[in-house]
Amino acid sequence: MPNQPQNYINGEWRSAASGQTFQTTNPARPRDTIGTVPSSDPPDVDAVVDAATTALDAWDRYPAPQRGRILRTAGDLLAERKPDIARAMTREMDKPVFETKGDVQEATGTALVKHPGIDAVGFTGSYEVGISIAETCGRRDKRVSLEMGGKNPMIVLGDADLDLALEGAIWGACGATGQRCTATSRLICHEGVHNALVSRIETEAGALCLGDGTEDGTDIGPLINAAARRRVQEYVDLGVDEGALLQFGGQAAAPDGLDGYFFEPTLFTDVSTDMRIAQDGIFGPVLLVFKVASYDESVTVASDTRFGLSSAIYTTDANISQRALRDLVQLQLVRCAIELWTDLVRPYLKLELGAIANCFPQKIV
């Protein structure tokens, strides 16, 4: 591989057809340039699609066992190089290394979506971009799979194991600095344990170490860029204006003098479902707490969202957990924490805005 990253197309390294490049930097240390990479555009996409289409014919003729061996070899190489890959990803996204191990990053651009040689498109990202892709694919008779964010609730009932709930709330909200679609953004807490759990979350969040994800001991890295931090700050300010109580956090941070895009773990209480902060995706380390008096009320609050992707419930009552599987199925993925933690994945039955949608040209389900 060349010293300066290039596109790998049809078995060879190439610069962008335009010759243009751009720099990518470390969000924890913006003056740390990770590399200069090709600024690819439609001619580069044409070359990629042409090469892939040609290769597909030959790949189809390979016996399945041989294809399996090739893929297994690729997987083994990734596993062997995992520490180096994780460190490189951490410098780019600055999630702590323990989070980037095993991560996969995918991107799709306008040129790829529109290209006549692309038969199907998969996209994970914002609602606005996802709808644009769906419209483009619909006009071009392409299949499309979309996953467009979430406003994911975690229900904690009065009989819950608070140690388990505390861990779920902290890492659900603050893992990856809140920058993942399945991040926990709404904590729906029974009034009998509300104050105790909020107090414990504040203590635990205050002990988290913000810093450079490449350094040992870092719990939370920065947001991905300055625009992301501005967006989170705007939503925090909006929450205060809407009347929610800012319990802790709510400010940009500069741990150890780092000038990256850090933001404090943040928690609001006294939140109502009609607030924008309760409905919009914030995509940062911000947790909203709702106080409820019953299981039924918790389901009502959990369901009051445009975005359906994942949900969780903490209870020691197996019967309630089974009810939750039924009652929260519209949120697509239900995690039940009873005496042991188990993930129970339900089929994707209908499209909420945040759900994975398998869309066909004739009909968007």
N, C-alpha and C positions, 0 to 999 in steps of 0.2 A: 504494500500500500504506500502511496506517496506521502511525503512529510505533511503536505497540506491536503486536507480531506477533499476528495473528489467524488463524483457520482460513479457507481459501479454499474455499467450497462453492457450487456452482452459479452461478459467476460473480460472487460477492460475498464481501467480507470479513466474518467473523462472530466474535464472542466465543463462548466455550464456553456451552452452554445453561445450565449451572449458574452461570455468572459467575465461576467459580473460576479462579485462575491459579497458576503456580509459577515460581520463578526458576531459570535455568540459569547456571552459573558456569564460569569458566576453570579447568581442573584444574591448570594451572601456577601460577595466582594465584587461589586460591579466593575472595578478596575482590573479584575482578573479576567483576561481574555482567554477563553477556552480554545478557540480556534477560528479560522477564517474558512468559510464553507461556500460552495457554489450557490449562487442565487438562480435557481432553476426556474424555467418558464415553459410555455407550451411546447416549443421545439424539443426540449429535454423530455417532456412527458411523452411526446410522439415516439421518441427513440426507445424509451422504456417499454411502452405498450407494444411496439413492434417486436422488440426482443422477446418479451414475455409471450406474445402470441405465437411466435415461431418456436420457442422452447416448449410450449404446451403440447404441440403435436408430437414431439419426440418423447416428452415425459409420459404422455398417455400410452405410448407403446412399451414402456418399461413394465416388466412384471411387478405385481404388487409387493412381493417380498423384497425385491431390489430397491423399490422406492422406499420401503420401510427402513432398510439398512441405511440408505442415504440420509433420511430424516433423523434416524437414531444417531448417526455420526455427527450431524449438525447439532443435535441436542447435547451430545457429550462434549463437544467443543465449547458450547455456551456454558455448560456446567463447569468445565475446567477453567474457563476464563471469567467466571462469575465475579470474583473479587475485583478484577480490573474493570469489568463492564459496570459493576455497581458504583465503583468510585468515579468513573467517567460520568455516569448518569447523575450522581450526587453533585458533581461540579456544575452540571448543566441545570438541574432542577433544585438542587440543594435540599432534597429530602435526606434525612440521615441514612447512612449506608445500610443500616439494618432494614430500612424500608425499601430501598431501591433494588436489593437483591431479588431477582426473579421478576422485576417489573418489565413490562414491554410497552414501548411507546409507538403509537401509530398516528399517521397524519394523512389527510386527504385534502386535495386542493381543487379549486374550481376547474382547472384544466383536466384533472383526472375525472371529475364528476361528469364533465361534458363530453369527454372523449368517446367517439363512436366505437372504439375497440374495447371499452370497459362495459361488461354486461351487468354487473351488480356493484353496489356501493355499500360499504358499512361505515357508519359514522358514530362517534361518541363525542359529545360536546354540548354547546348551548342550544337552547330551544330555537332561537332566531336563525342560527346557521342551519340547524337540522331541518327546519321547515323549508328554507331556501333550497336545500339539497333535495328534499322530497319533491318539491315543485319541479325542479330541473329534471330529476329522474322520471317523474310522471310524464313530462312532455316528450322525453326520449325513450319511453317504453323500457326503462331499466328497473330491475329489482333493487330494493333498498332496505337496509336494516338500520334503524336509528335508535340511539339511546341518548336522551336529551336532558340530562340533569335529574335532580331529585331534591325533595325537601323532606328528608327522612326522619320519621318519628321513632323515638325510643320510649316505650311505656314502662314505668316502674310502679308496680302496685304495692299496697301496704305490707304484703307478706314477703316482699322480695329480699333476696340476699344482697344487702347494700354493698358489701365488698365487691361482689361480682358486678353490680350495677355501676359502682364507682369506676371500675376499670373500663367497662363498656362506654361510659359517658366520656371519660377523658380521652381515650384513644379513638373512639368514634368521632368525636368533635375535633380533636387536635392532631390526630395522625395525618401525615402528609400535609400538615398545616391547614386542614380542612379542604384541601384542593382535590377532592375526588367525588365522583357522583354519588357514591354510597356513604358519604360522611354523615354522621349524626348531627342534624342541625336543630331538631326539636326534641326536648326532653319533657315528656308528659308524666308528671309525678303526682302520685296520690298524696292528698293533704296530710296524711298521717306520717309520711316520711319525707315530705318536701323540704322542710327546713334543715333537717339533719343531713340529707344528701347534698343540698346546695352548699352547706357549710363544708362538707368533706371535699366537694369538688373544688371549692375555692382554695382550700389548703393544698390539695394535690396539684392543682394548676400552678400555684405559686412556687412549687418546688421543681417544676419542669425547667429544663435548661434549654434556652434558646441559643443557637449558635450555628457555626459552620458545620454542615452535615458530614464533612469528611473527618471531623475531629471526634475522638472518643468522648462519650458522655453527653453528646448532643441529643436532646429529645425532639426538638422542633426546629426546623429550618425556616428560611424566609418564604414569603410569597414569591411567585415566579417573576414578577417584574413590578416596576413602579405603578403602572396602570392598575394592576391587581390590588396593590395596597391602597391606592386612592379609592377604588371601588369599595373595598371593605370599610374604610374610614367613613365614606359617604353613607353607607348603610348603618354604621354605628351611630352617626350623628342623626340620621333619620329616625332610628329607634328611640333615641332620647326625645326627639321632637314629638314622636307619636305617643309618648307617655310611658314607655317601658322603663323599668328601673335597671340602670346599669350597675350590676352587682360588683363586677371587677373587670379590669382590663380596659379595652376600648381605645388604645393608643398605639402609635408606631413605637417600635423599640430599637435600641442600638446596643445589643449585648456585646460586652468586651470591646466597645468602640467600633464594632463593625458597621459599615455604612450600607449594608444590604437592605432588602425590603422586608424587614421583620415586623411582625405585629403581635401584640400581646394576646394570649388566650383570653377570651372575652365571654362574659355570661350576662344575660338579661333575665330578670324575673318580671312578674306582673305583665306578661305578654298576652295579648288577645289575638284571636285568629283573623280579625279584620285589619290588623296592621300589615303594612307592606313587608316589614322585616320577617313576618310570619309566612308570607306567601312567595316572596322572590328568592331566587338562589343567590346566596352571598358569596359562597366559595372561599371561605376563610375560616379561621379558628374561632368561630362565633357560635355559641350555644344559647338557644332560647328556651326558657323554662315556663311550662304551663302547669298550674295547680288544678287538680281535679278531685272530685269527691267519690267517684265510682269507676268501675270498669267500663260501663256503658258510656259515661262521659268521656273517658279516655279515647274510646274508639271514635266518638263523634269528633273530637279535636284532631285525632290522627288523620281522619278521612277528609278534613276540611283543607284541602290543598289541590292546586292544579296539577302538581307533579306527583306521580306515583312510581316509585322505584323499589325502595326497601323499607322495612319496618322491623322493630324488635319489641319484644315484651319480656319483662323480668317478673317472674312469679314462681312460687313453689307449688302452685295449684295446677296439676296436670289437666284438669277439666277446663280451666280457664285458658290454658295454652292452646288446647284444641279448639275452643271457641274462637280464639284469636286467629287461628289459621283460616277459619271461615270468614270472620268479620273483616279481616284486613286483607283478604285476597286481592281486592282491587288495588292494593299497593304493591302487588306483584311478587314481592319476596318477603317472607316472614321468618324472622329468627326468634325462636323461643328459648329463653333461658329459664330452665326450671332447676332442679337440683344439679343437673349436669348440663353444660352448654351443648346444644346441638343446632345445626343449620338444617332447616326444613325448606326445601326449595319447591315452590309451587309452579305449575305451568303458567305461562303468560297468557291470560285469558282475554284481556281486553286492553285497549290502548289508553293509557293515561299519558299526559304530556311528557313525563319522564321515563315512560316504560320503553322497553325494547319493542320495536314494532317491526314485524316482518311484512314489508309492504310490497304488493304486487302492482303492476301497472294498471290492472283493471279496477283495483279497489284498495284503498288504504284501510286496513282493519284496525 
